[in-house]
């Protein structure tokens, strides 16, 4: 009995004094309030999102719809912030404890605010997409990522300041560390700057067919901070450092508007001058009059030179097509036409040959 009596007295003493100067009854009330907000967090966030969805449906653009989706995370975090704030409001803390709890409240509110700002950045991409003539889609993606990182850094700095952690010495230390890293990672920064130049100068974009002589040819799949991913025509994947596109000539084949045909037609040496003139004029007339070719850009059909085993005729023209497949079809039609012209005029194509003379003694 004495043991039970001592336990009862100790229990009542703890109940009266509380924990850290807070009455046990107040602690229970505070925990109850917080648990209520925690339990109904999903319901509260859904009510907020539903309200925002109703507002967004009044418009036809995608900006507000994206904004509503981005607010789902902060909306689910808001009940936690409110629950902790209201629960702490009903508790009688000591001065030191009160300052600690106030810092927690300020921290939660700061995280909520910076989270909202971080999420709002995503819908901004729809606004920037209207500047398509100035900014490429890839560059907009880089800007959005950079802004998100910046908001995260600022939010972290704000939270550290609340807890009395000075960020000045940290920034100074990071600056020295950054110099050391920069010296050892020059290639990384060179690739990063090259990637930015590629996007700003709009050398190519995702989906373009590009050619870097002696390095790579294929379809651009992704433009990253350090490298660009290119799918070659054999379906293999190549990761090319961005500095290659800054230091070498990049041919954007997808931007070709008039494909070139440049051939050397070899004719036998027994072809007469009249035959050469007729063949030349017939080929020139075909290119000039046919809709496959753009004669305004320029064309040339001329006897070029006397080779070792042939008379060479140079043919150069530009097609009206910007399609590689159609260019092949035009080349085929031109090749067949040239063969018909040569054969109809009694001439023949030459092939490499040598004449051997044997001297009789």
Secondary structure, DSSP 8 states (H G I E B T S, - for coil): -HHHHHHHHHHHHHHHH-BTTB-HHHHHHHHHHHHHHHHTHHHHHHHHHHHHHHHHTTS-SSHHHHHHHHTHHHHHHHHHHHHHHHHHHTS---HHHHHHHHHHHHHHHHHHHHHHHHHHHHHHHHHHGGGTTTS-HHHHHHHHHHHHHHHHHHHHHHHHHHTT--HHHHHHHHHHHHHHHHHH-HHHHHHHHHHHHHHHTT---TT-EEEETTTEEEEEEEE-SSEEEEE-TTS-EEEEETHHHHHS-EEEGGG-SS-EEEEEEEE-TT--HHHHHHHHHHHHHHHHH-TTB-TTT--EEEEEEE-SS-EEEEEEEEBS---HHHHHHHHHHHHHHHHHHHHHTT--B------------
